[in-house]
Amino acid sequence: MALNSDINVTPMIDVLLVLLVVFMISIQFRSVLSVNVPPPPDHSKPGPAGRQLVLELKEDGSYALNGTETALGALSDRLRELNENGQRKLIFVRAASRRPYRDVVQAVDLARGAGFEIVGYMP
């Protein structure tokens, strides 16, 4: 008698067919039986949008907060005032294309010193 080295796949096919039938039946029961599951909480709803704060560095060397001209000496105090005791975290900075980079860095440092954690750069 010779040894047979072939793999017997018949039991594996039987198991796969049984699983197929079980999943087909479970899908039918899912549409027939209603299950009352509470919906997941919706965390995608945004909170009330506050007014955005934009710090502009203009071409002529002046600074403006939301369009209001502000002197460099008063900029730090004005930023602290607008931060609302740490409630605001975001400020946008828009610099003129010919403005020196050191002025932009200085303005961002003033904003961070006033408590703003996130600085967005606008074109």
Secondary structure by P-SEA (a helix, b strand, c coil): ccccccccaaaaaaaaaaaaaaaaaaaaaaaaccccccccccccccccccbbbbbbbccccccccccccccccaaaaaaaaacccccccbbbbbbcccccaaaaaaaaaaaaaacccbbbbcc
